[in-house]
Amino acid sequence: MIKYIFTVFLYLLTITFPVAAQTEPTRDELLKEITATVVKSDFQKSATAFWQDKLKEERYASDVVVRAKINYMIARSFASQNMDSAEVYVTKALMLVENIEGYENVKLSIYNGLGNIAQLKGKIFLASFYYNKTISILDVNPFVDVPNESKIQYYLHSGQANIKIGLYESAFELNKKAEKFLSPAIKENYLWFRVYSQLFASGYQRGVNTDSLEIYLEKVEKYSDTEVAKRFYYEHKAKFFELTKQLDSAKVYFEKVVEFEKNKYLDEPNSTIIGNIYIGYCHLLENSVDRKQLTEAKSLINQLQDLEKYNYHLQVTDSIPFWSAMATYYYETKDFEKYKKAKNKVIDLQTITQRKSELQAKEEMQSMYQLKENQKSITMLSRSVKVKENQLQTTQSMLIIVTLLIIVILSSMAVLYYRQKNQKLQQEYRQVVLEQKLLRTQMEPHFIFNTLSTLQSMIRFQDSKKAINYLNYFSRLLRSNLELSRQETISLEDELETLETYFKLQQTRFQDKFEYHINVNEEVETGAIFIPPMLIQPFAENSILHGFKGESKEWKVQIVIRELVEKNQLEIEIIDNGIGIEEIRETKKKSFSGAITKERLQILSKKHNTPTDYQIVSEKGKGTKVLMKLPIIGK
């Protein structure tokens, strides 16, 4: 029977079906076709429906990068109608192409689109995150196949986002990179204007010399060919005059900014313009105080107080320049009590702003991860629905159905076999992980007990300053251990950072009676190599707590890390000049670090199928050297 089924199966494989001779387009050809079709879509049907139909066509749907590009085009079509839908589709595009090597031009469009959406939604930290992704691509591959105009936009977007979150140094450097792509071939005045406007704004905040600022200002004036551009030129000019102590000239330009915003408010009243008018009056108030025109300053204060009737439009950040100006005014009028209150108000507002900024950053990143997780669930559900639809549409002949049944049966048997084998492997792996976590819990209480005992002693002897320093290092170390303990492995960089904190903790305790050195060979990439957490610290603890005893001498402990490339191993040495293990045993000091480390290395060897090594060499009165060799583990 089996021989008969096998014969039928081979026969079916020999059957050929007539297919029209044609060459399937390549991925790059499809991407170019999509780009060329952008204009045509408006003449056929709505852009959204057009691209959604394209997504259903087999020639597009079968390629993940092409699907990503089409999802991006759908997102663009939604941008002016429904920002949430645009965010869903561009996030879907990112998930499709993010982990595929190459196609930086597609990724640049997607990351920039996500940054634009986040900025329009007021999520400045999230916008900065995505814009910086585009910069990472451009810095690695500056010759990526996109127009220079687009490269300028990417750098400007990232620079503007960095200005908004206060990273002026980074913003200035990004704007300088944008300037490098300017050339006579760039015909759009808007790009020239924006490059030099942002260079002035970030350079002003960064503290660039006035000669450079003046050059940027001249360029801004040259390319200010719209009323909006002139408004920003007036503001830059006012700040430049203020910086160079030309206060009367600064006043003239601040007044032009306020006049522009007032006229704009008459045409389209909104809260943003009210805030701009308010800030403009704050600048004029500071200017009048600096010019010792206190009567003029009083009039401006009255106008600002009138504007505060619209305080439901104003943000907390809008109030900071007002109270800062008021503090200066009260100081000049010798009203020191009100001056003190105004200064405290500024501090309070700055604190509130900082806390809101930190909370906003956290919420925005959480929303990004949540959106990605939701999109994953939707994608998996869509795939499941598509499979069931395909099953319902199956209309094959009886012979093909029988053949498919045979194939399904054979496949099911193979799947069952491999599933059982995989389950067994997973069960063994989970057992190894549980063993490793158990060993880790044996080590941490030992260290915490020693530390708390020392802290108790400091407090008892009323050494409060030393106790505070010690507690500071301990809290940092404990927080680090708590964060890293959830992970099976951590980067060598994180392990060394935690070890550095531990050494500082113990130096505080022993009043710098020992030295430590951490030497990492140049070939070791600490951020790319992963090891089990708290692998080195127990031996450093043994050296300090048990090895450095007896006569006073220059106690030293050294950590040496090198990569054995030919063996694909990481070699770690912990060397001290302490009393040696024999003397430690004679004083009956018990340490579990050796036994625990040996077990951990055995688990590591079993998991990665790579030999490990663990040795201790010690000489009484001369010191101890611990040698560990473990497999190099990547992320």
C-alpha positions in Angstrom: 0.0 0.0 0.0 2.8 2.4 0.9 4.6 1.5 -2.3 1.5 2.3 -4.3 0.9 5.7 -2.6 4.6 6.6 -3.1 4.2 5.7 -6.8 1.1 7.9 -7.2 2.9 10.8 -5.4 5.9 10.6 -7.7 3.5 10.6 -10.7 1.7 13.7 -9.5 5.0 15.4 -9.1 5.7 14.8 -12.8 2.5 16.4 -14.0 3.1 19.9 -15.5 0.5 22.6 -15.9 0.5 25.2 -18.6 1.8 28.5 -17.4 2.3 31.6 -19.4 5.9 32.4 -19.9 6.7 35.5 -18.0 9.5 36.9 -15.8 8.4 37.9 -12.2 9.5 41.5 -11.4 12.2 41.9 -8.8 11.7 43.5 -5.4 13.5 46.7 -6.5 11.4 46.9 -9.7 8.2 46.6 -7.6 9.4 49.3 -5.2 10.2 51.7 -8.1 6.8 50.9 -9.6 5.1 51.8 -6.3 7.0 55.1 -6.2 6.0 55.9 -9.8 2.4 55.1 -9.1 2.0 57.7 -6.3 0.7 60.4 -8.6 -1.6 58.1 -10.6 -3.5 57.0 -7.5 -5.3 60.4 -7.3 -6.8 59.9 -10.7 -8.2 56.4 -10.1 -9.9 56.3 -6.7 -9.1 57.6 -3.2 -5.4 57.1 -2.4 -6.3 55.0 0.6 -8.6 52.5 -1.3 -6.1 52.4 -4.2 -3.2 51.3 -2.0 -5.4 48.9 0.1 -6.3 47.2 -3.2 -2.7 47.0 -4.2 -1.9 45.3 -0.9 -4.3 42.4 -1.9 -2.6 41.7 -5.2 -0.4 38.6 -5.1 2.6 40.2 -6.9 2.8 42.8 -4.1 1.6 40.7 -1.1 4.2 38.0 -1.5 7.2 40.3 -0.8 7.6 41.6 2.8 9.5 44.8 1.8 7.0 45.7 -0.9 4.2 45.2 1.6 6.0 47.5 4.0 6.3 50.2 1.4 2.5 49.9 0.5 1.6 50.1 4.2 3.7 53.3 4.4 1.8 54.7 1.4 -1.6 53.8 3.1 -0.3 55.7 6.2 0.5 58.7 4.1 -3.0 58.7 2.6 -4.4 58.7 6.1 -2.2 61.4 7.4 -4.5 64.3 6.6 -7.7 62.4 7.7 -7.0 60.1 10.6 -3.7 60.3 12.5 -4.4 57.2 14.5 -5.0 55.1 11.4 -1.8 56.5 9.9 0.1 55.5 13.0 -1.3 51.9 12.8 -0.2 51.4 9.1 3.2 53.0 9.4 3.9 50.9 12.6 2.9 47.8 10.6 5.3 48.9 7.8 8.1 49.2 10.4 7.4 45.7 11.9 7.6 44.2 8.4 11.0 45.7 7.4 12.8 46.7 10.6 14.8 43.5 10.9 15.5 43.0 7.2 19.0 43.9 6.1 19.3 46.8 3.6 16.5 48.9 2.1 17.6 51.9 4.2 15.6 54.2 1.9 12.4 52.4 2.9 13.3 52.4 6.6 14.2 56.2 6.4 10.7 57.0 5.1 9.0 54.9 7.8 11.0 56.2 10.7 10.5 59.8 9.5 6.8 59.2 9.1 6.6 57.8 12.7 8.5 60.9 13.9 6.1 63.2 12.1 3.0 61.5 13.5 4.5 61.6 17.1 5.4 65.3 16.7 1.9 66.2 15.5 0.5 64.4 18.5 2.7 66.4 20.8 4.8 63.3 21.7 8.2 65.1 21.5 10.3 62.4 23.1 8.8 59.7 20.9 9.3 61.9 17.8 13.0 62.4 18.8 13.4 58.7 19.2 12.2 58.0 15.6 14.0 60.9 14.1 17.2 59.7 15.7 16.6 56.3 14.1 16.8 58.0 10.7 20.1 59.7 11.7 21.6 56.4 12.8 20.9 55.0 9.3 22.4 58.1 7.6 25.5 58.2 9.8 26.3 54.6 8.9 25.4 55.0 5.2 25.6 58.6 4.2 25.3 57.6 0.5 22.0 55.9 0.9 19.8 56.2 -2.3 17.6 59.2 -1.3 17.6 62.8 -2.6 19.7 65.3 -0.7 16.6 67.3 0.0 15.2 64.3 1.9 18.5 63.9 3.8 18.4 67.6 4.8 14.8 67.1 6.1 15.8 64.1 8.1 18.6 66.0 9.9 16.4 69.0 10.4 13.6 67.0 11.9 16.0 65.3 14.3 17.7 68.7 15.1 14.3 70.4 15.8 13.2 67.5 18.1 16.5 67.7 20.0 16.0 71.5 20.5 12.5 70.8 22.0 13.8 68.4 24.5 16.8 70.6 25.4 19.6 68.7 23.7 21.1 71.8 22.2 24.6 70.4 21.6 23.2 67.5 19.7 20.7 69.7 17.8 23.5 72.0 16.7 25.6 69.1 15.3 22.6 67.7 13.5 21.8 71.0 11.9 25.5 71.4 10.8 25.2 68.0 9.1 22.1 69.2 7.3 24.0 72.3 6.1 26.6 70.0 4.4 24.0 68.7 2.0 23.0 72.2 0.8 24.2 72.9 -2.8 23.2 75.1 -5.7 21.1 72.1 -6.9 18.7 72.8 -3.9 16.3 75.3 -5.3 13.8 75.4 -2.5 14.3 78.6 -0.4 12.4 77.0 2.4 15.1 74.4 3.0 17.9 77.0 3.0 15.9 79.2 5.4 15.1 76.3 7.8 18.7 75.1 7.9 20.1 78.4 8.9 17.2 79.3 11.2 17.7 76.1 13.2 21.5 76.6 13.2 20.9 80.0 14.7 18.3 78.7 17.3 20.5 75.7 18.4 23.7 77.7 18.2 22.2 80.5 20.4 21.2 78.0 23.0 24.5 76.1 22.8 26.5 79.3 23.2 28.1 79.6 19.8 30.2 82.8 19.3 28.4 85.9 18.0 30.4 86.0 14.8 29.0 82.6 13.7 25.5 83.6 14.9 25.7 86.8 12.8 26.6 84.7 9.7 23.6 82.4 10.3 21.4 85.4 10.8 22.4 87.0 7.5 21.6 83.7 5.7 18.2 83.6 7.5 17.4 87.1 6.3 18.5 86.2 2.7 16.0 83.3 2.5 13.1 84.8 4.4 10.7 85.1 1.5 7.5 84.5 3.4 5.7 86.4 6.3 6.2 83.4 8.6 9.9 83.2 7.7 10.2 86.9 8.5 8.6 86.4 11.9 11.3 83.9 12.8 14.0 86.2 11.5 12.6 89.0 13.7 12.8 86.7 16.7 16.4 85.6 15.9 17.4 89.2 15.3 15.9 90.3 18.7 17.8 87.6 20.5 21.0 88.5 18.7 20.7 92.1 19.7 19.9 91.1 23.3 23.0 88.9 23.3 25.2 91.7 22.0 23.7 94.2 24.5 22.0 96.3 21.8 18.8 96.5 23.9 17.0 99.2 22.0 17.3 97.3 18.8 16.3 94.1 20.5 13.1 95.9 21.6 12.2 96.9 18.1 12.4 93.3 16.8 10.6 91.8 19.8 7.7 94.3 19.1 7.6 93.1 15.4 7.2 89.5 16.6 4.3 90.5 18.9 2.7 92.5 16.2 2.9 89.5 13.8 1.3 87.2 16.3 -1.5 89.6 17.1 -2.4 90.0 13.4 -2.2 86.2 13.0 -4.6 85.8 16.0 -7.2 88.0 14.3 -7.2 85.7 11.3 -7.1 82.3 13.1 -7.4 82.6 17.0 -6.0 79.6 18.8 -4.2 78.8 22.1 -0.7 78.5 20.5 -0.8 82.1 19.2 -1.9 83.4 22.6 1.1 81.6 24.1 3.4 83.2 21.6 2.0 86.7 22.3 2.4 86.0 26.0 6.1 85.0 25.6 6.7 88.0 23.3 5.5 90.3 26.1 7.7 88.5 28.6 10.7 89.2 26.3 9.7 92.9 26.1 9.3 93.0 29.9 12.8 91.6 30.5 14.1 94.1 27.9 12.5 97.1 29.5 13.9 96.1 32.9 17.4 95.6 31.4 17.1 99.1 29.9 16.0 100.5 33.4 12.6 101.6 31.9 10.6 100.6 34.9 7.5 102.6 34.0 7.4 100.8 30.6 7.9 97.5 32.5 4.9 98.2 34.7 2.7 98.8 31.6 3.9 95.5 30.1 3.1 93.7 33.4 -0.5 95.0 33.2 -0.8 93.7 29.6 0.6 90.3 30.7 -1.8 90.1 33.6 -4.7 90.8 31.1 -3.4 87.9 29.0 -3.5 85.7 32.0 -7.3 85.8 31.8 -6.7 83.3 29.0 -4.6 81.1 31.3 -6.6 78.1 30.4 -4.8 78.4 27.0 -1.4 78.7 28.5 1.0 75.9 29.3 3.2 75.7 32.5 6.2 76.4 30.4 4.6 79.7 29.2 4.6 81.0 32.8 8.3 80.5 33.4 9.5 83.5 31.3 6.8 85.7 32.9 7.9 84.9 36.5 11.6 85.1 35.5 10.9 88.6 34.1 8.9 89.5 37.2 11.8 88.5 39.5 14.1 90.8 37.5 11.6 93.6 37.8 11.1 93.2 41.5 14.9 93.1 42.0 15.3 96.4 40.1 12.5 98.0 42.1 14.1 96.9 45.3 11.0 94.8 46.3 13.2 91.9 47.6 10.3 90.1 49.3 8.4 89.8 46.0 11.7 89.1 44.2 12.2 86.1 46.4 8.7 84.8 45.9 9.0 85.2 42.1 12.3 83.3 42.1 10.8 80.5 44.1 7.9 80.5 41.6 10.3 80.0 38.7 12.0 77.1 40.6 8.6 75.5 41.3 7.5 75.8 37.7 10.8 74.4 36.4 10.4 71.4 38.7 6.9 70.8 37.5 8.0 71.1 33.9 10.9 68.6 34.5 8.6 66.1 36.2 6.0 66.4 33.4 8.8 66.0 30.9 10.1 62.8 32.5 6.6 61.4 32.9 5.8 62.2 29.3 8.9 60.5 28.0 8.0 57.3 30.0 4.4 57.3 28.8 5.4 57.9 25.1 7.8 55.0 25.1 5.3 52.7 26.8 2.7 53.6 24.2 5.1 52.8 21.4 5.8 49.3 22.8 2.1 48.8 23.4 1.2 49.8 19.9 3.8 47.3 18.5 2.4 44.5 20.7 -1.2 45.2 19.6 0.0 45.3 16.0 1.6 41.9 16.4 -1.6 40.4 17.8 -3.6 41.9 14.9 -1.1 40.5 12.3 -1.2 37.0 13.8 -5.0 37.1 13.9 -5.1 38.3 10.2 -2.9 35.4 9.2 -5.1 32.9 11.0 -8.2 34.3 9.3 -6.5 34.2 5.9 -5.5 30.5 6.4 -9.1 29.6 7.2 -10.4 31.5 4.2 -8.0 29.7 2.0 -9.1 26.3 3.4 -12.7 27.1 2.6 -11.9 28.0 -1.0 -10.1 24.8 -1.7 -11.7 23.1 -4.7 -9.3 20.4 -6.0 -10.0 17.2 -7.8 -10.4 13.9 -5.9 -7.0 12.6 -6.9 -5.3 15.8 -5.6 -7.4 15.7 -2.4 -6.3 12.1 -1.7 -2.7 13.1 -2.4 -2.9 16.1 -0.2 -4.4 13.9 2.6 -1.4 11.6 2.3 0.9 14.6 2.4 -0.9 16.0 5.4 -0.7 12.7 7.3 3.0 12.3 6.6 3.5 16.0 7.5 1.5 15.6 10.7 3.6 12.7 11.7 6.8 14.6 11.1 5.4 17.7 12.9 4.4 15.5 15.9 7.8 13.9 16.0 9.6 17.3 15.9 7.2 18.9 18.3 7.8 16.1 20.9 11.5 16.5 20.3 11.3 20.2 20.7 9.2 20.0 23.8 11.8 17.7 25.4 14.5 20.2 24.5 12.5 23.1 25.9 11.8 21.2 29.1 15.6 20.5 29.5 16.3 24.2 28.8 13.7 25.4 31.4 15.3 23.1 34.0 18.7 24.6 33.3 17.3 28.1 33.6 15.6 27.2 36.9 18.8 25.8 38.3 20.7 28.9 37.3 18.1 31.2 39.0 18.3 29.1 42.1 22.1 29.4 42.3 21.8 33.1 41.8 19.4 33.4 44.8 22.0 31.6 46.9 24.6 34.3 46.2 22.7 37.6 46.6 21.5 37.2 50.3 25.1 36.5 51.3 26.2 39.8 49.9 23.3 41.9 51.1 23.7 40.5 54.7 27.4 41.6 54.7 26.6 45.1 53.4 23.7 45.8 55.8 25.9 44.7 58.7 28.6 47.2 57.7 26.0 50.0 57.3 24.6 49.2 60.8 28.1 49.5 62.2 28.6 53.0 60.6 25.3 54.2 61.9 26.0 52.9 65.4 29.3 54.8 65.5 27.5 57.9 64.2 29.6 58.3 61.1 26.7 59.8 59.2 28.6 61.2 56.2 30.3 57.9 55.5 27.0 56.0 56.0 25.2 58.2 53.5 28.0 57.7 50.9 28.0 54.0 51.6 24.2 53.8 51.4 24.2 55.7 48.1 26.6 53.2 46.5 24.7 50.3 48.1 21.4 51.5 46.7 22.8 51.9 43.2 24.4 48.5 43.4 21.2 46.9 44.7 19.0 48.6 42.1 21.4 47.3 39.4 21.3 43.8 40.8 17.5 43.9 41.0 17.2 45.0 37.3 19.8 42.6 36.0 18.6 39.6 38.1 15.6 39.2 35.9 17.9 38.3 33.0 19.6 35.0 32.3 22.6 36.9 30.9 23.7 40.5 30.9 26.3 42.4 28.8 29.8 42.4 30.1 29.6 46.2 30.0 26.7 46.1 32.6 28.6 43.5 34.7 31.7 45.8 34.8 29.6 48.8 35.6 28.0 47.0 38.6 31.5 45.7 39.7 32.8 49.3 39.5 30.0 50.4 41.9 30.8 47.5 44.2 34.5 48.4 44.4 33.5 52.0 45.3 31.2 50.7 47.9 33.9 48.7 49.6 36.5 51.5 49.2 34.1 53.7 51.2 33.8 51.1 53.8 37.6 50.4 54.2 38.6 54.1 53.8 40.5 53.5 50.5 42.9 50.9 52.1 43.0 48.9 48.9 43.4 49.7 45.2 41.5 48.0 42.3 42.1 47.9 38.6 39.9 46.6 35.8 41.8 45.9 32.6 39.8 44.9 29.5 41.8 44.1 26.3 41.0 46.3 23.3 39.6 43.4 21.3 36.9 42.7 23.9 33.6 44.3 22.8 32.0 44.7 26.3 28.6 45.8 24.9 28.3 42.7 22.6 29.4 39.9 24.9 27.0 38.5 27.4 27.7 36.6 30.7 25.6 35.4 33.7 25.0 38.3 36.2 27.2 38.6 39.3 29.8 36.2 38.0 32.9 38.3 39.0 31.7 40.2 42.1 31.8 37.2 44.6 35.5 36.7 44.0 36.2 40.5 44.4 34.2 40.3 47.6 36.4 37.3 48.8 39.6 39.3 48.0 38.4 42.3 50.0 36.6 40.7 52.9 38.8 37.6 53.5 42.1 38.2 51.6 43.0 41.6 52.9 43.8 40.9 56.5 46.7 40.9 58.9 49.6 43.3 58.5 49.0 46.6 56.9 50.2 46.7 53.3 49.2 48.1 49.9 46.3 45.7 49.2 45.5 45.4 45.5 42.9 43.5 43.5 43.0 43.3 39.7 40.4 42.2 37.1 41.8 41.2 33.7 39.5 40.3 30.8 40.7 39.0 27.4 39.2 37.3 24.5 40.5 33.9 23.3 39.4 34.2 19.6 40.7 30.8 18.5 38.6 29.1 21.2 35.7 31.4 21.1 36.1 31.9 24.9 36.2 34.8 27.3 39.0 34.6 29.9 38.5 36.4 33.3 41.2 36.7 35.9 40.7 38.0 39.5 44.1 38.6 41.1 44.8 39.9 44.6 47.9 40.1 46.8 46.0 39.0 50.0 46.9 36.4 52.6 46.0 33.5 50.4 43.3 30.8 50.6 45.2 28.6 53.1 45.3 31.4 55.7 41.6 32.1 55.0 40.8 28.5 55.8 43.0 28.6 58.9 40.9 31.6 60.1 37.8 29.5 59.4 36.2 32.0 57.0 33.7 30.2 54.8 32.9 31.3 51.2 30.4 29.7 48.9 31.4 31.6 45.7 33.7 28.8 44.4 31.1 26.1 44.6 28.3 28.2 43.2 30.5 29.6 40.3 31.5 26.0 39.4 27.9 25.0 39.2 27.0 28.1 37.1 29.8 27.4 34.6 28.6 23.8 34.3 25.1 25.0 33.5 26.5 27.5 31.0 28.7 24.8 29.3 25.7 22.5 29.1 23.4 25.2 27.5 25.9 26.4 24.9 27.7 23.1 24.3 31.0 24.8 24.9 33.7 23.8 27.5 34.3 26.1 30.4 37.2 26.2 32.9 37.5 27.3 36.5 40.8 27.3 38.5 42.1 28.8 41.7 45.8 29.3 42.3 46.8 30.6 45.8 50.0 30.9 47.8 50.0 31.6 51.5 50.9 35.2 52.2 51.3 36.2 48.5 47.8 36.2 47.2 45.2 34.4 45.1 44.4 34.2 41.4 41.0 33.0 40.1 40.8 32.0 36.5 37.5 31.5 34.6 37.0 30.6 30.9 33.5 30.7 29.5 31.9 30.7 26.0 31.5 34.0 24.2 27.7 34.6 24.1 26.2 37.2 21.8 22.9 39.0 22.4 
